[in-house]
Amino acid sequence: MEEEKENARELEQEKMRELEQEKARELEQVKAREMEQEKAKEMEQKKVKEIEQEKARHEKIQLFSDFDVCKGFD
């Protein structure tokens, strides 16, 4: 009888350890996904910034081209 109680207690403890391990794995997966999402967000922001810089560069080039054309009429 006492041995059965001990076995039941050990089984319960083992189940609890397994549940804790599973929760820890799930938490790690969530953290990994969050890190991936953050990295993707940073990459997207970097692309947007590069596009904006390229646009600004083209606008400056266009401005100077227009200025050169206007200078030619003087």
N, CA and C atoms as an extended XYZ file, in Angstrom:
222
Properties=species:S:1:pos:R:3:atomname:S:1:resname:S:1:resid:I:1 pbc="F F F"
N         0.825       -1.193        0.000 N   MET     1
C         0.000        0.000        0.000 CA  MET     1
C         0.872        1.261        0.000 C   MET     1
N         1.858        1.259        0.908 N   GLU     2
C         2.768        2.407        1.006 CA  GLU     2
C         3.594        2.533       -0.278 C   GLU     2
N         3.976        1.382       -0.814 N   GLU     3
C         4.762        1.368       -2.045 CA  GLU     3
C         3.949        1.924       -3.217 C   GLU     3
N         2.670        1.611       -3.266 N   GLU     4
C         1.796        2.129       -4.321 CA  GLU     4
C         1.683        3.648       -4.235 C   GLU     4
N         1.569        4.152       -3.016 N   LYS     5
C         1.498        5.606       -2.819 CA  LYS     5
C         2.789        6.268       -3.292 C   LYS     5
N         3.912        5.640       -2.955 N   GLU     6
C         5.213        6.176       -3.357 CA  GLU     6
C         5.339        6.175       -4.882 C   GLU     6
N         4.933        5.082       -5.518 N   ASN     7
C         4.971        5.002       -6.980 CA  ASN     7
C         4.069        6.056       -7.612 C   ASN     7
N         2.891        6.236       -7.055 N   ALA     8
C         1.960        7.240       -7.571 CA  ALA     8
C         2.557        8.636       -7.424 C   ALA     8
N         3.197        8.884       -6.287 N   ARG     9
C         3.829       10.182       -6.044 CA  ARG     9
C         4.962       10.425       -7.042 C   ARG     9
N         5.768        9.390       -7.291 N   GLU    10
C         6.869        9.501       -8.246 CA  GLU    10
C         6.346        9.756       -9.656 C   GLU    10
N         5.276        9.045      -10.017 N   LEU    11
C         4.674        9.269      -11.331 CA  LEU    11
C         4.164       10.704      -11.465 C   LEU    11
N         3.530       11.187      -10.422 N   GLU    12
C         3.005       12.558      -10.425 CA  GLU    12
C         4.146       13.570      -10.564 C   GLU    12
N         5.227       13.331       -9.842 N   GLN    13
C         6.382       14.223       -9.923 CA  GLN    13
C         6.993       14.195      -11.322 C   GLN    13
N         7.061       13.010      -11.909 N   GLU    14
C         7.598       12.870      -13.265 CA  GLU    14
C         6.728       13.632      -14.261 C   GLU    14
N         5.408       13.517      -14.111 N   LYS    15
C         4.488       14.249      -14.988 CA  LYS    15
C         4.695       15.751      -14.845 C   LYS    15
N         4.872       16.202      -13.608 N   MET    16
C         5.088       17.632      -13.364 CA  MET    16
C         6.387       18.101      -14.022 C   MET    16
N         7.452       17.298      -13.905 N   ARG    17
C         8.728       17.657      -14.544 CA  ARG    17
C         8.564       17.739      -16.056 C   ARG    17
N         7.858       16.777      -16.629 N   GLU    18
C         7.628       16.780      -18.073 CA  GLU    18
C         6.838       18.008      -18.500 C   GLU    18
N         5.814       18.358      -17.719 N   LEU    19
C         5.029       19.552      -18.027 CA  LEU    19
C         5.888       20.810      -17.958 C   LEU    19
N         6.728       20.896      -16.939 N   GLU    20
C         7.616       22.050      -16.801 CA  GLU    20
C         8.585       22.136      -17.973 C   GLU    20
N         9.115       20.991      -18.390 N   GLN    21
C        10.030       20.968      -19.530 CA  GLN    21
C         9.317       21.395      -20.807 C   GLN    21
N         8.093       20.918      -20.986 N   GLU    22
C         7.324       21.290      -22.169 CA  GLU    22
C         7.028       22.789      -22.173 C   GLU    22
N         6.662       23.321      -21.011 N   LYS    23
C         6.411       24.761      -20.909 CA  LYS    23
C         7.672       25.545      -21.239 C   LYS    23
N         8.816       25.068      -20.758 N   ALA    24
C        10.089       25.739      -21.028 CA  ALA    24
C        10.389       25.716      -22.528 C   ALA    24
N        10.144       24.587      -23.187 N   ARG    25
C        10.367       24.491      -24.636 CA  ARG    25
C         9.449       25.441      -25.390 C   ARG    25
N         8.178       25.479      -24.971 N   GLU    26
C         7.227       26.378      -25.619 CA  GLU    26
C         7.652       27.827      -25.447 C   GLU    26
N         8.115       28.179      -24.270 N   LEU    27
C         8.573       29.542      -24.011 CA  LEU    27
C         9.774       29.877      -24.893 C   LEU    27
N        10.692       28.932      -25.027 N   GLU    28
C        11.852       29.139      -25.896 CA  GLU    28
C        11.414       29.353      -27.341 C   GLU    28
N        10.429       28.575      -27.795 N   GLN    29
C         9.926       28.726      -29.158 CA  GLN    29
C         9.281       30.091      -29.356 C   GLN    29
N         8.520       30.531      -28.367 N   VAL    30
C         7.877       31.847      -28.448 CA  VAL    30
C         8.946       32.935      -28.527 C   VAL    30
N         9.956       32.827      -27.678 N   LYS    31
C        11.042       33.815      -27.692 CA  LYS    31
C        11.766       33.808      -29.034 C   LYS    31
N        12.004       32.626      -29.580 N   ALA    32
C        12.685       32.521      -30.871 CA  ALA    32
C        11.844       33.166      -31.970 C   ALA    32
N        10.531       32.930      -31.948 N   ARG    33
C         9.650       33.551      -32.947 CA  ARG    33
C         9.657       35.064      -32.808 C   ARG    33
N         9.612       35.535      -31.561 N   GLU    34
C         9.635       36.979      -31.329 CA  GLU    34
C        10.931       37.590      -31.848 C   GLU    34
N        12.038       36.902      -31.631 N   MET    35
C        13.323       37.406      -32.122 CA  MET    35
C        13.341       37.436      -33.643 C   MET    35
N        12.793       36.403      -34.280 N   GLU    36
C        12.720       36.369      -35.740 CA  GLU    36
C        11.861       37.509      -36.266 C   GLU    36
N        10.728       37.742      -35.610 N   GLN    37
C         9.845       38.825      -36.027 CA  GLN    37
C        10.529       40.175      -35.864 C   GLN    37
N        11.242       40.348      -34.777 N   GLU    38
C        11.958       41.607      -34.531 CA  GLU    38
C        13.035       41.812      -35.594 C   GLU    38
N        13.738       40.741      -35.918 N   LYS    39
C        14.786       40.820      -36.938 CA  LYS    39
C        14.179       41.166      -38.297 C   LYS    39
N        13.057       40.546      -38.627 N   ALA    40
C        12.378       40.837      -39.892 CA  ALA    40
C        11.911       42.288      -39.921 C   ALA    40
N        11.411       42.762      -38.800 N   LYS    41
C        10.953       44.154      -38.703 CA  LYS    41
C        12.126       45.114      -38.917 C   LYS    41
N        13.259       44.807      -38.301 N   GLU    42
C        14.448       45.642      -38.468 CA  GLU    42
C        14.914       45.648      -39.920 C   GLU    42
N        14.876       44.489      -40.561 N   MET    43
C        15.276       44.409      -41.971 CA  MET    43
C        14.334       45.237      -42.841 C   MET    43
N        13.045       45.166      -42.558 N   GLU    44
C        12.055       45.939      -43.312 CA  GLU    44
C        12.303       47.435      -43.129 C   GLU    44
N        12.576       47.841      -41.894 N   GLN    45
C        12.856       49.254      -41.629 CA  GLN    45
C        14.121       49.696      -42.357 C   GLN    45
N        15.105       48.824      -42.405 N   LYS    46
C        16.351       49.135      -43.107 CA  LYS    46
C        16.082       49.315      -44.600 C   LYS    46
N        15.251       48.435      -45.171 N   LYS    47
C        14.906       48.552      -46.592 CA  LYS    47
C        14.184       49.858      -46.866 C   LYS    47
N        13.225       50.204      -46.000 N   VAL    48
C        12.472       51.450      -46.172 CA  VAL    48
C        13.425       52.636      -46.126 C   VAL    48
N        14.351       52.619      -45.181 N   LYS    49
C        15.316       53.714      -45.050 CA  LYS    49
C        16.184       53.814      -46.302 C   LYS    49
N        16.633       52.675      -46.814 N   GLU    50
C        17.453       52.675      -48.026 CA  GLU    50
C        16.669       53.228      -49.211 C   GLU    50
N        15.403       52.847      -49.321 N   ILE    51
C        14.559       53.347      -50.412 CA  ILE    51
C        14.390       54.858      -50.292 C   ILE    51
N        14.151       55.341      -49.071 N   GLU    52
C        13.996       56.779      -48.857 CA  GLU    52
C        15.279       57.521      -49.206 C   GLU    52
N        16.423       56.954      -48.843 N   GLN    53
C        17.703       57.583      -49.170 CA  GLN    53
C        17.918       57.610      -50.682 C   GLN    53
N        17.560       56.532      -51.343 N   GLU    54
C        17.701       56.470      -52.802 CA  GLU    54
C        16.799       57.508      -53.467 C   GLU    54
N        15.567       57.641      -52.958 N   LYS    55
C        14.645       58.654      -53.483 CA  LYS    55
C        15.223       60.048      -53.319 C   LYS    55
N        15.748       60.330      -52.141 N   ALA    56
C        16.328       61.645      -51.870 CA  ALA    56
C        17.508       61.900      -52.799 C   ALA    56
N        18.310       60.888      -53.035 N   ARG    57
C        19.454       61.023      -53.936 CA  ARG    57
C        18.976       61.357      -55.349 C   ARG    57
N        17.942       60.676      -55.817 N   HIS    58
C        17.409       60.942      -57.156 CA  HIS    58
C        16.814       62.342      -57.238 C   HIS    58
N        16.151       62.767      -56.167 N   GLU    59
C        15.581       64.118      -56.155 CA  GLU    59
C        16.681       65.164      -56.248 C   GLU    59
N        17.790       64.951      -55.541 N   LYS    60
C        18.915       65.889      -55.610 CA  LYS    60
C        19.499       65.913      -57.016 C   LYS    60
N        19.655       64.737      -57.595 N   ILE    61
C        20.191       64.663      -58.958 CA  ILE    61
C        19.267       65.411      -59.910 C   ILE    61
N        17.967       65.201      -59.772 N   GLN    62
C        16.993       65.881      -60.626 CA  GLN    62
C        17.067       67.388      -60.419 C   GLN    62
N        17.189       67.809      -59.167 N   LEU    63
C        17.293       69.236      -58.860 CA  LEU    63
C        18.505       69.846      -59.550 C   LEU    63
N        19.657       69.177      -59.439 N   PHE    64
C        20.863       69.695      -60.078 CA  PHE    64
C        20.733       69.675      -61.596 C   PHE    64
N        20.086       68.653      -62.137 N   SER    65
C        19.868       68.595      -63.585 CA  SER    65
C        18.997       69.757      -64.027 C   SER    65
N        17.919       70.014      -63.289 N   ASP    66
C        17.044       71.140      -63.611 CA  ASP    66
C        17.803       72.453      -63.505 C   ASP    66
N        18.650       72.575      -62.500 N   PHE    67
C        19.426       73.794      -62.304 CA  PHE    67
C        20.377       74.001      -63.477 C   PHE    67
N        21.034       72.917      -63.912 N   ASP    68
C        21.954       73.013      -65.048 CA  ASP    68
C        21.214       73.432      -66.307 C   ASP    68
N        20.007       72.910      -66.507 N   VAL    69
C        19.207       73.281      -67.679 CA  VAL    69
C        18.870       74.767      -67.611 C   VAL    69
N        18.481       75.236      -66.429 N   CYS    70
C        18.142       76.653      -66.253 CA  CYS    70
C        19.368       77.531      -66.474 C   CYS    70
N        20.529       77.083      -66.037 N   LYS    71
C        21.754       77.860      -66.226 CA  LYS    71
C        22.049       78.029      -67.709 C   LYS    71
N        21.697       77.050      -68.480 N   GLY    72
C        21.951       77.105      -69.912 CA  GLY    72
C        21.153       78.194      -70.608 C   GLY    72
N        20.049       78.647      -70.018 N   PHE    73
C        19.211       79.669      -70.625 CA  PHE    73
C        19.676       81.078      -70.286 C   PHE    73
N        20.635       81.214      -69.391 N   ASP    74
C        21.099       82.555      -68.993 CA  ASP    74
C        21.850       83.248      -70.079 C   ASP    74
